[in-house]
Amino acid sequence: MYIQAEIPWEKLVFFLNTLNRQGVNESRLESDSFPLLDGTTSQLPEDFAMRGQVWNLYHPADFFNNPSIDDEERSLELPSIAVPRTERCLWLAHRIASFNCWIAYDKMQKKFGLTQFAIELENRAKNFTIFDRRSRTVSPDNEDVNMHDVET
C-alpha cells in the first residue's frame, strides 16, 4: 500500500509484454508452485544476491539447501538461463495479476494490462513533484487516492 504509487506499472506491463516467450513453459506461469529450473541447480545468479534480504519472501524454504553449489559457478551467466529467468519474471507477474489490483492478464492474447486503479495511481503520481513525495503530500489538493485492500 505504501509503495504502490511509486511503481511504474505502465512500464512494467510494457516490459512483460515484450519479453521473448520462445521456450517458455506457459503452464508453469499460472501455477502456484515456485518455478524451479530443470537441471542440476534451481537457482539463478540473482537469487544469491537476494538471499537473506528481509524483503525477499518468495523463495521456497529449502531453496538454498543444495550444498553442491560452487561459489564461482553460481554467478555464471550462461545462455541457458535466459528462458528460466523469463519464466520467473512472468510467473511473478502472474502472481501480481492474480490480485486483480494493479495489473491484469489476458489469457487469450497472452498479454498483461493495467487496471483502472493502476492508471489512477500513475496519473496521480505524474502530478507530484519530488518535494511533494518526500513530504508525503497525497496530492496538490490533498485528495486521497482510493486504496484497495488486497487479500493475500
C-alpha positions as CSV (number, residue, x, y, z in Angstrom):
1,M,0.0,0.0,0.0
2,Y,2.9,2.4,0.8
3,I,4.8,2.0,-2.4
4,Q,2.2,1.1,-5.0
5,A,2.1,4.7,-6.3
6,E,5.9,4.6,-6.8
7,I,5.9,1.5,-9.1
8,P,5.9,2.4,-12.8
9,W,3.0,0.0,-13.6
10,E,2.8,1.0,-17.3
11,K,6.5,0.4,-17.9
12,L,6.3,-2.9,-16.0
13,V,3.4,-4.0,-18.3
14,F,5.3,-2.9,-21.4
15,F,8.4,-4.9,-20.3
16,L,6.4,-8.0,-19.5
17,N,4.6,-7.9,-22.9
18,T,7.9,-7.5,-24.8
19,L,9.6,-10.5,-23.1
20,N,10.6,-13.2,-25.6
21,R,8.4,-16.2,-24.7
22,Q,10.1,-18.6,-27.0
23,G,10.9,-21.8,-25.0
24,V,8.7,-20.6,-22.0
25,N,6.5,-23.3,-20.5
26,E,3.2,-21.5,-20.3
27,S,1.7,-24.0,-17.9
28,R,4.3,-23.1,-15.3
29,L,3.3,-19.4,-15.3
30,E,-0.1,-19.9,-13.8
31,S,1.0,-22.5,-11.3
32,D,1.0,-21.6,-7.6
33,S,4.3,-23.5,-7.3
34,F,7.6,-21.7,-7.5
35,P,9.1,-22.3,-10.9
36,L,12.2,-24.4,-10.3
37,L,14.8,-24.8,-13.1
38,D,15.3,-28.1,-14.9
39,G,18.8,-29.5,-14.4
40,T,21.3,-29.7,-11.7
41,T,20.6,-26.4,-9.9
42,S,17.4,-24.4,-9.2
43,Q,19.0,-21.0,-8.7
44,L,19.6,-18.1,-11.0
45,P,22.6,-15.8,-10.3
46,E,20.3,-13.1,-8.9
47,D,18.8,-15.5,-6.3
48,F,22.1,-15.4,-4.4
49,A,22.1,-11.6,-4.4
50,M,18.6,-11.5,-3.0
51,R,19.3,-14.3,-0.4
52,G,18.9,-13.1,3.1
53,Q,17.2,-9.8,2.3
54,V,14.4,-9.0,4.7
55,W,12.0,-8.2,1.8
56,N,12.8,-11.4,-0.1
57,L,10.0,-13.8,0.8
58,Y,9.3,-15.6,-2.4
59,H,11.9,-18.4,-2.5
60,P,10.7,-21.7,-1.1
61,A,12.0,-22.5,2.4
62,D,14.5,-25.2,1.2
63,F,15.6,-23.3,-1.9
64,F,19.2,-22.8,-0.9
65,N,19.7,-26.2,0.8
66,N,21.8,-27.7,-2.0
67,P,25.4,-27.9,-0.6
68,S,26.9,-28.8,-4.0
69,I,26.6,-25.2,-5.4
70,D,30.1,-23.9,-6.2
71,D,30.6,-20.2,-5.2
72,E,32.2,-19.4,-8.6
73,E,29.6,-21.2,-10.7
74,R,26.6,-19.5,-9.0
75,S,27.4,-16.2,-10.7
76,L,27.9,-17.5,-14.2
77,E,25.6,-16.0,-16.8
78,L,25.1,-18.9,-19.2
79,P,22.8,-18.5,-22.2
80,S,20.7,-21.4,-20.9
81,I,19.3,-19.3,-18.1
82,A,17.5,-16.8,-20.4
83,V,14.3,-18.9,-20.6
84,P,14.2,-19.8,-16.9
85,R,14.7,-16.1,-16.0
86,T,11.9,-15.1,-18.3
87,E,9.7,-17.8,-16.8
88,R,10.5,-16.5,-13.3
89,C,9.6,-12.9,-14.3
90,L,6.3,-13.9,-16.0
91,W,5.5,-16.2,-13.0
92,L,5.9,-13.3,-10.6
93,A,3.8,-11.1,-12.9
94,H,1.1,-13.7,-12.9
95,R,1.2,-13.7,-9.1
96,I,0.8,-9.9,-9.0
97,A,-2.0,-10.1,-11.6
98,S,-3.9,-12.6,-9.5
99,F,-4.6,-9.8,-7.0
100,N,-6.7,-8.0,-9.7
101,C,-5.5,-4.7,-8.3
102,W,-2.6,-3.2,-10.4
103,I,-2.2,-5.4,-13.5
104,A,-4.4,-8.0,-15.2
105,Y,-3.6,-10.9,-17.6
106,D,-5.5,-11.7,-20.7
107,K,-5.1,-15.5,-21.3
108,M,-6.3,-15.4,-24.9
109,Q,-3.9,-12.7,-26.0
110,K,-1.2,-13.7,-23.5
111,K,-0.8,-10.0,-22.6
112,F,-0.7,-8.0,-19.4
113,G,-2.6,-4.8,-19.0
114,L,-3.1,-2.1,-16.4
115,T,-6.1,-2.0,-14.1
116,Q,-8.1,1.2,-13.8
117,F,-6.6,1.6,-10.3
118,A,-3.0,1.4,-11.6
119,I,-3.9,4.0,-14.2
120,E,-5.3,6.3,-11.5
121,L,-2.1,5.8,-9.4
122,E,0.1,6.7,-12.3
123,N,-1.9,9.7,-13.2
124,R,-1.7,11.0,-9.6
125,A,2.0,10.3,-9.4
126,K,2.6,12.4,-12.5
127,N,1.2,15.4,-10.7
128,F,3.7,15.1,-7.8
129,T,7.0,16.9,-7.5
130,I,9.8,15.2,-5.7
131,F,9.2,17.6,-2.8
132,D,5.6,16.5,-2.6
133,R,6.6,12.9,-2.4
134,R,9.2,13.4,0.3
135,S,6.8,15.4,2.4
136,R,4.2,12.7,1.9
137,T,1.7,15.1,0.4
138,V,-1.0,13.0,-1.1
139,S,-1.9,15.3,-3.9
140,P,-1.8,19.0,-4.7
141,D,-5.4,19.4,-3.4
142,N,-4.8,16.9,-0.6
143,E,-7.3,14.5,-2.0
144,D,-6.6,10.8,-1.2
145,V,-6.4,8.1,-3.8
146,N,-9.0,5.4,-3.2
147,M,-6.9,2.5,-1.8
148,H,-7.9,-1.1,-2.4
149,D,-7.4,-3.8,0.2
150,V,-5.8,-6.9,-1.2
151,E,-6.1,-10.3,0.4
152,T,-3.0,-12.4,0.4
